[in-house]
């Protein structure tokens, strides 16, 4: 009986996640709207400087170009191929448009891994590229959050800022441990032997799953040891360009965010926008809502409210950011 009960409870978990994924956004938006002065919201919208808004939107597609350049750097490091930037920009944009339907931009990762694996025949290398890209983006986010907080002057909810610093510090510590483990895996013979054993075990599990799904395994060769796959992550000189490009993405988003605030007549130091978009990236990346809806709006209101921005203005800025992201999605849709 206990076993049957465990099976039933496990089978409900995916359904529960789907319910949360689709129900949470409208619930959060409903709660937000009950606490918003709709008349003031409409007045804020009418007072928008459209020139600043349009200029802010223009900075969001820059993230597509920066992302394509970062992907190009990683392909050169892992696969040894210098790919055409135009090709990568097109498929990076398409991948982003696909990701709107899946949590945490996993759709974008799956699309690019499948595309690059067919093109270069390096399945594990392309998986490693996706993992390193996410890991170093997180490193860049945490670095920006911790680097900007000493210069911020918070008007409200100082405890929230303290909690953000604590979480960022914990994630940075965990990331440092993970990076140290990768470095050891590429340097120490004993650790390399362990990773080889682990790789062989993963190979057997991987092939077993493919056989059960009746998938063709004839093109799957022996997987290289994990330490060999992640070797580029053990070389700091190769990590720096990827981190720098990730920072460039957030700088572009922060400029757009700054222009959106200026469009509503709010003037803040640029470092405030850099802090806000960095925290937002982490919040919206959590796979708990469809395309970040609800979470994005709530986070904007909370974060900008810490600096004295009215909730109505925070909500409008979140709408501006959403419209700019939809432009990025549309670019990918057009290029399909």
C-alpha positions as CSV (number, residue, x, y, z in Angstrom):
1,X,0.0,0.0,0.0
2,X,2.8,2.4,0.9
3,X,4.4,1.8,-2.5
4,X,1.1,2.5,-4.3
5,X,0.6,5.6,-2.3
6,X,4.1,6.8,-3.2
7,X,3.4,6.1,-6.9
8,X,0.2,8.2,-6.8
9,X,1.9,11.1,-5.0
10,X,4.8,11.1,-7.5
11,X,2.4,11.0,-10.5
12,X,0.7,14.2,-9.1
13,X,3.9,16.2,-8.9
14,X,4.1,17.0,-12.6
15,X,0.4,17.9,-12.6
16,X,0.9,20.2,-9.6
17,X,3.8,21.9,-11.3
18,X,1.8,22.5,-14.4
19,X,-1.1,23.9,-12.3
20,X,1.3,26.3,-10.5
21,X,2.9,27.2,-13.8
22,X,-0.3,28.3,-15.4
23,X,-2.3,29.5,-12.4
24,X,0.3,31.5,-10.6
25,X,0.6,34.4,-13.2
26,X,-3.1,35.4,-13.2
27,X,-3.2,35.0,-9.4
28,X,-0.3,37.4,-8.9
29,X,-1.6,39.8,-11.5
30,X,-5.0,39.8,-9.8
31,X,-3.4,40.6,-6.4
32,X,-1.4,43.4,-8.0
33,X,-4.5,45.0,-9.6
34,X,-6.3,45.0,-6.3
35,X,-3.5,47.1,-4.8
36,X,-3.2,49.5,-7.8
37,X,-4.9,52.8,-8.2
38,X,-6.3,52.2,-11.8
39,X,-7.0,55.9,-12.3
40,X,-3.4,56.8,-11.4
41,X,-2.2,53.9,-13.6
42,X,-4.0,55.3,-16.6
43,X,-2.6,58.8,-15.8
44,X,0.9,57.4,-15.6
45,X,0.5,55.7,-19.0
46,X,-0.9,58.9,-20.6
47,X,2.1,60.9,-19.3
48,X,4.7,58.6,-21.0
49,X,7.4,60.2,-23.0
50,X,7.1,58.0,-26.1
51,X,10.5,58.9,-27.5
52,X,12.3,57.6,-24.3
53,X,10.0,54.5,-24.4
54,X,10.9,53.8,-28.0
55,X,14.6,54.3,-27.4
56,X,14.5,51.9,-24.5
57,X,12.8,49.2,-26.5
58,X,15.6,49.5,-29.1
59,X,18.2,48.4,-26.5
60,X,16.5,45.0,-25.9
61,X,17.4,43.5,-29.3
62,X,21.0,44.2,-28.5
63,X,20.8,41.3,-26.1
64,X,20.2,39.0,-29.1
65,X,23.4,40.1,-30.8
66,X,25.4,39.8,-27.5
67,X,23.9,36.4,-26.9
68,X,24.9,35.2,-30.4
69,X,28.5,36.5,-29.9
70,X,28.7,34.6,-26.6
71,X,27.4,31.4,-28.2
72,X,30.0,31.9,-31.0
73,X,32.8,32.2,-28.4
74,X,31.6,29.0,-26.6
75,X,31.4,27.0,-29.8
76,X,34.9,28.0,-30.7
77,X,36.1,26.9,-27.2
78,X,34.2,23.6,-27.1
79,X,34.0,22.5,-30.7
80,X,36.9,24.3,-32.3
81,X,34.7,25.9,-35.0
82,X,34.4,29.6,-35.8
83,X,30.8,29.9,-36.9
84,X,29.2,32.7,-38.9
85,X,27.7,35.3,-36.6
86,X,24.7,35.8,-38.9
87,X,23.8,32.1,-38.6
88,X,24.1,32.1,-34.8
89,X,22.1,35.4,-34.5
90,X,19.3,33.9,-36.5
91,X,19.1,30.7,-34.5
92,X,19.7,32.4,-31.2
93,X,16.6,34.6,-31.9
94,X,14.5,31.6,-33.0
95,X,15.5,29.7,-29.9
96,X,14.4,32.7,-27.7
97,X,11.0,32.8,-29.5
98,X,10.6,29.0,-28.8
99,X,11.5,29.5,-25.1
100,X,8.3,31.5,-24.4
101,X,6.4,28.2,-24.2
102,X,8.7,26.4,-21.7
103,X,9.9,27.4,-18.2
104,X,13.3,28.8,-17.5
105,X,14.2,29.3,-21.2
106,X,14.7,25.5,-21.4
107,X,13.1,25.6,-24.9
108,X,15.9,27.8,-26.1
109,X,18.5,25.4,-24.7
110,X,16.9,22.4,-26.3
111,X,16.6,24.1,-29.6
112,X,20.2,25.2,-29.7
113,X,21.6,21.9,-28.4
114,X,19.7,20.0,-31.1
115,X,20.7,22.4,-33.9
116,X,24.4,22.5,-32.9
117,X,24.6,18.7,-32.3
118,X,23.3,18.1,-35.8
119,X,25.7,20.6,-37.3
120,X,28.9,19.7,-35.3
121,X,28.1,16.1,-34.1
122,X,29.3,17.0,-30.6
123,X,26.3,16.2,-28.4
124,X,28.0,16.4,-25.0
125,X,30.0,19.5,-25.9
126,X,26.8,21.4,-26.9
127,X,25.1,20.4,-23.6
128,X,28.2,21.7,-21.8
129,X,27.9,24.9,-23.8
130,X,24.4,25.4,-22.5
131,X,25.3,24.6,-18.9
132,X,28.4,26.9,-18.9
133,X,26.3,29.7,-20.5
134,X,23.7,29.5,-17.7
135,X,26.3,29.1,-15.0
136,X,28.4,32.1,-16.1
137,X,25.3,34.2,-16.6
138,X,24.4,33.4,-13.0
139,X,27.9,34.4,-11.9
140,X,27.6,37.7,-13.8
141,X,24.2,38.3,-12.1
142,X,25.5,37.6,-8.7
143,X,28.6,39.8,-9.2
144,X,26.4,42.7,-10.4
145,X,24.0,42.3,-7.5
146,X,26.8,42.2,-4.9
147,X,28.8,44.9,-6.7
148,X,25.9,47.4,-6.9
149,X,24.3,47.0,-3.4
150,X,27.0,49.0,-1.5
151,X,26.2,52.0,-3.6
152,X,22.4,51.9,-3.3
153,X,20.3,54.1,-1.1
154,X,17.0,52.3,-0.3
155,X,14.0,54.3,0.9
156,X,11.7,51.3,1.8
157,X,11.9,47.6,2.6
158,X,15.6,47.6,3.6
159,X,15.1,44.0,4.9
160,X,14.3,42.9,1.3
161,X,17.7,44.2,0.2
162,X,19.4,42.3,3.0
163,X,17.6,39.1,1.9
164,X,18.7,39.6,-1.7
165,X,22.3,40.1,-0.5
166,X,22.1,36.9,1.6
167,X,20.7,34.8,-1.3
168,X,23.3,36.2,-3.7
169,X,26.2,35.5,-1.3
170,X,24.9,31.9,-0.9
171,X,24.6,31.3,-4.6
172,X,28.1,32.8,-5.2
173,X,29.5,30.5,-2.6
174,X,27.8,27.5,-4.2
175,X,29.0,28.6,-7.7
176,X,32.6,28.8,-6.4
177,X,32.4,25.3,-5.0
178,X,31.1,24.0,-8.4
179,X,33.8,25.8,-10.3
180,X,36.4,24.4,-8.0
181,X,35.0,20.9,-8.6
182,X,35.3,21.4,-12.3
183,X,38.8,22.6,-12.0
184,X,39.8,19.6,-9.9
185,X,38.1,17.3,-12.5
186,X,40.3,18.7,-15.2
187,X,43.5,18.7,-13.2
188,X,43.8,15.7,-10.7
189,X,44.3,12.2,-12.0
190,X,42.2,10.6,-9.2
191,X,39.3,12.9,-9.9
192,X,39.5,12.3,-13.6
193,X,39.2,8.5,-12.9
194,X,36.1,9.2,-10.8
195,X,34.6,11.3,-13.6
196,X,35.4,8.6,-16.1
197,X,33.5,6.1,-14.0
198,X,30.6,8.5,-13.7
199,X,30.6,9.1,-17.4
200,X,30.4,5.4,-18.1
201,X,27.5,5.1,-15.7
202,X,25.7,8.0,-17.4
203,X,26.4,6.4,-20.8
204,X,24.7,3.1,-19.7
205,X,21.7,5.0,-18.2
206,X,21.4,7.2,-21.3
207,X,21.4,4.2,-23.7
208,X,19.0,2.3,-21.5
209,X,16.5,5.2,-21.7
210,X,16.9,5.4,-25.4
211,X,16.3,1.7,-25.9
212,X,13.1,1.9,-23.8
213,X,11.9,4.7,-25.9
214,X,12.9,2.7,-29.1
215,X,15.2,5.5,-30.2
216,X,18.1,4.9,-32.7
217,X,21.4,4.6,-30.8
218,X,23.6,3.7,-33.7
219,X,25.0,7.3,-33.9
220,X,25.8,7.6,-30.2
221,X,29.4,6.9,-29.6
222,X,31.3,6.6,-26.3
223,X,30.8,9.8,-24.3
224,X,34.0,11.5,-23.4
225,X,34.8,11.9,-19.6
226,X,33.0,14.7,-17.9
227,X,36.3,16.3,-17.0
228,X,37.3,16.4,-20.7
229,X,33.9,17.8,-21.7
230,X,34.1,20.7,-19.2
231,X,37.8,21.3,-19.7
232,X,37.2,24.9,-21.0
233,X,35.6,25.8,-17.6
234,X,38.9,24.9,-15.9
235,X,40.7,27.7,-17.8
236,X,39.9,31.1,-16.3
237,X,41.2,32.9,-19.4
238,X,38.4,31.3,-21.4
239,X,35.7,32.1,-18.8
240,X,36.4,35.9,-18.8
241,X,35.1,36.6,-22.3
242,X,31.8,34.8,-21.6
243,X,31.3,36.5,-18.3
244,X,32.1,39.9,-19.9
245,X,29.5,39.3,-22.6
246,X,27.0,38.2,-20.0
247,X,27.6,41.5,-18.2
248,X,27.1,43.3,-21.5
249,X,23.6,41.7,-21.8
250,X,22.6,43.2,-18.4
251,X,24.1,46.6,-19.2
252,X,22.0,46.7,-22.4
253,X,18.9,45.7,-20.4
254,X,19.7,48.3,-17.7
255,X,20.0,51.1,-20.3
256,X,16.6,50.1,-21.6
257,X,15.2,50.0,-18.1
258,X,16.7,53.5,-17.3
259,X,15.0,54.9,-20.4
260,X,11.7,53.4,-19.4
261,X,12.0,55.1,-16.0
262,X,12.9,58.4,-17.7
263,X,9.9,58.0,-19.9
264,X,7.7,58.2,-16.8
265,X,9.7,61.1,-15.3
266,X,11.7,59.1,-12.7
267,X,15.4,59.9,-12.6
268,X,17.7,57.5,-10.7
269,X,21.4,56.7,-10.9
270,X,22.1,54.1,-13.5
271,X,23.3,51.7,-10.9
272,X,19.7,51.3,-9.6
273,X,18.6,50.0,-13.0
274,X,21.6,47.7,-13.2
275,X,20.7,46.2,-9.8
276,X,17.0,45.9,-10.7
277,X,17.5,44.0,-14.0
278,X,20.1,41.7,-12.4
279,X,17.7,40.6,-9.7
280,X,14.9,40.4,-12.2
281,X,16.9,38.0,-14.4
282,X,17.2,35.6,-11.5
283,X,13.5,35.9,-10.5
284,X,12.1,35.6,-14.0
285,X,14.4,32.6,-14.8
286,X,12.7,30.5,-12.1
287,X,10.4,28.0,-13.8
288,X,7.3,28.9,-11.9
289,X,5.2,30.9,-14.4
290,X,4.5,31.1,-18.1
291,X,7.2,33.4,-19.7
292,X,7.7,35.0,-16.3
293,X,4.2,36.6,-16.3
294,X,3.1,37.8,-12.9
295,X,6.6,37.2,-11.4
296,X,8.0,40.0,-13.6
297,X,5.3,42.5,-12.7
298,X,5.5,41.7,-8.9
299,X,9.3,41.9,-8.9
300,X,9.3,45.3,-10.7
301,X,6.9,46.8,-8.2
302,X,8.8,45.4,-5.3
303,X,12.3,46.3,-6.5
304,X,11.5,49.8,-7.8
305,X,9.3,50.4,-4.7
306,X,12.5,50.1,-2.6
307,X,13.7,53.3,-4.2
308,X,10.4,55.2,-3.8
309,X,8.8,54.5,-7.2
310,X,5.0,54.2,-6.9
311,X,3.5,50.8,-7.6
312,X,1.6,52.2,-10.6
313,X,4.9,53.4,-12.2
314,X,6.6,50.0,-11.4
315,X,3.8,48.2,-13.1
316,X,4.0,50.4,-16.2
317,X,7.8,49.9,-16.4
318,X,7.1,46.1,-16.2
319,X,4.7,46.5,-19.1
320,X,7.3,48.4,-21.1
321,X,9.9,45.7,-20.4
322,X,7.4,43.0,-21.5
323,X,6.6,44.9,-24.7
324,X,10.4,45.1,-25.4
325,X,10.8,41.3,-24.8
326,X,7.9,40.6,-27.2
327,X,9.9,42.5,-29.8
328,X,12.7,40.1,-29.3
329,X,10.3,37.1,-29.5
330,X,8.9,38.6,-32.7
331,X,12.4,38.9,-34.3
332,X,12.8,35.2,-33.7
333,X,9.4,34.4,-35.1
334,X,10.1,36.4,-38.2
335,X,13.4,34.6,-38.7
336,X,11.9,31.1,-38.4
